[in-house]
Amino acid sequence: APPSPHSAPSPPPSPSPSCAVRRGARMVSGGDNPADETRRMLAKVSAGAANGLVVAVSLHPYDAALYRAWTRQRPFLQWAQWRPPWEGLSQTVAGRIYANALWIPLYDLSLNTAHEQLGVGLWQSWLAGMAAGGLNSILTHPLAAIKYQKWNTGATFNRTAQAMINDGTRSFMRGSVATVKRDVVFGGVSALFQYQLGRVLRDDDEEH
């Protein structure tokens, strides 16, 4: 029978779970416009690179002293461990900028994949952070291995890299398992804080 003209209109169909997940992923990524998305990603990468530069320069003397104290088995606070304070700075800056700039697209890719496959939530962000941390560690460890080997031998960066190339790929992977384990944990914890901070900021915006 035809519907009565006085009957209530049918409610619009509810979105499927897959649509809701895609919408949530778009909210996280920032929209659908490719140009806006590209500009947003470039801004994030630039911010990550700038952060890497500041962190590398400010903490390099501490990092170098800590490494020397560990390799020489000497007290960390001995003045000898802190000299020269800026040795290997260029490699540290390059590595930190590379790692921080690389983290942004890796995390966004992992997060969007997690949202599409598993939904939007806390533990999905945690998994995405761990995945991004592990990938970031694998891609940046060879450069870090050259830096630390250079500190051990005192040779130039190019000579150290060539010597390691001659030794084979294993020389670039020394300590990589421990580094990946560490960065997986760091990535997961960072993602948890980012997720919770995002919720707090969104709640604050809604209240105002």
Disulfide bonds with the S-S distance in Angstrom:
none
